[in-house]
Amino acid sequence: MTTEAIQATSLDLESKSESALDRMEAKELGSAIERAIAQLRPEYRACILLRHVEDRSYEEIAATLDLPLGTVKTYIHRARFELRRALEHLKQ
């Protein structure tokens, strides 16, 4: 094998292993986020999912859940705080 062929193969293997590692880390992070969301109070969870998964506005969330706008904002704020606390062990 020529030196060029060896280098091409090793670079290809490095990029595949990095890609696999990235996918694994993303999957683990996604699972940790899902578990943290599942631990939220139901009203916090509903607001967070509507806001960040369904990309609804605060006004739409308030109308959907039949809650005052201020309550929706408070629930989202508190949910984000709890999620940050639950996931802080993942910081590098």
C-alpha positions as CSV (number, residue, x, y, z in Angstrom):
1,M,0.0,0.0,0.0
2,T,1.2,3.5,-0.8
3,T,1.5,6.1,1.9
4,E,-1.3,8.1,0.3
5,A,-3.6,5.1,0.5
6,I,-2.8,4.6,4.2
7,Q,-3.4,8.2,5.0
8,A,-6.7,8.3,3.1
9,T,-7.9,5.2,5.0
10,S,-6.9,6.5,8.4
11,L,-8.5,9.9,7.7
12,D,-11.7,8.1,6.7
13,L,-11.7,6.0,9.8
14,E,-11.1,9.0,12.0
15,S,-14.0,10.9,10.5
16,K,-16.3,7.9,10.9
17,S,-15.4,7.4,14.5
18,E,-15.9,11.1,15.3
19,S,-19.2,11.1,13.5
20,A,-20.3,8.0,15.5
21,L,-19.2,9.6,18.7
22,D,-21.1,12.8,17.9
23,R,-24.2,10.8,17.1
24,M,-23.9,8.8,20.4
25,E,-23.4,12.0,22.4
26,A,-26.4,13.7,20.8
27,K,-28.5,10.6,21.5
28,E,-27.5,10.6,25.1
29,L,-28.1,14.3,25.5
30,G,-31.6,13.9,23.8
31,S,-32.4,11.0,26.2
32,A,-31.3,13.1,29.2
33,I,-33.4,16.0,28.1
34,E,-36.5,13.8,27.6
35,R,-36.0,12.3,31.1
36,A,-35.7,15.8,32.6
37,I,-38.8,17.0,30.8
38,A,-40.7,13.9,32.0
39,Q,-39.9,14.9,35.6
40,L,-41.4,18.3,35.3
41,R,-44.8,19.1,36.8
42,P,-47.5,18.4,34.2
43,E,-48.3,22.1,33.7
44,Y,-44.7,23.0,33.2
45,R,-44.2,20.1,30.9
46,A,-47.2,21.1,28.7
47,C,-45.9,24.7,28.4
48,I,-42.3,23.7,27.6
49,L,-43.5,21.2,24.9
50,L,-45.8,23.6,23.3
51,R,-43.1,26.3,23.3
52,H,-40.0,24.4,22.3
53,V,-41.4,21.3,20.4
54,E,-44.4,22.8,18.7
55,D,-42.9,26.3,18.5
56,R,-46.1,28.0,19.8
57,S,-46.2,31.6,20.9
58,Y,-46.9,32.5,24.5
59,E,-50.3,33.7,23.5
60,E,-51.1,30.5,21.7
61,I,-50.0,28.5,24.7
62,A,-52.2,30.6,27.0
63,A,-55.2,30.1,24.7
64,T,-54.6,26.4,24.2
65,L,-54.2,25.7,28.0
66,D,-56.8,28.3,29.0
67,L,-54.3,30.0,31.3
68,P,-53.4,33.7,31.8
69,L,-50.4,34.9,29.7
70,G,-48.5,35.7,32.9
71,T,-49.0,32.2,34.2
72,V,-47.7,30.7,31.0
73,K,-44.6,32.9,31.2
74,T,-44.0,31.9,34.8
75,Y,-44.4,28.2,34.1
76,I,-41.9,28.4,31.2
77,H,-39.4,30.3,33.3
78,R,-39.7,27.8,36.1
79,A,-39.6,24.8,33.8
80,R,-36.4,26.2,32.2
81,F,-34.8,26.7,35.6
82,E,-35.7,23.1,36.6
83,L,-34.3,21.7,33.3
84,R,-31.1,23.7,33.7
85,R,-30.7,22.3,37.2
86,A,-31.5,18.7,36.2
87,L,-29.1,18.9,33.2
88,E,-26.2,20.8,34.8
89,H,-24.2,17.6,35.4
90,L,-23.8,17.4,31.6
91,K,-21.9,20.6,31.3
92,Q,-18.3,20.1,30.2
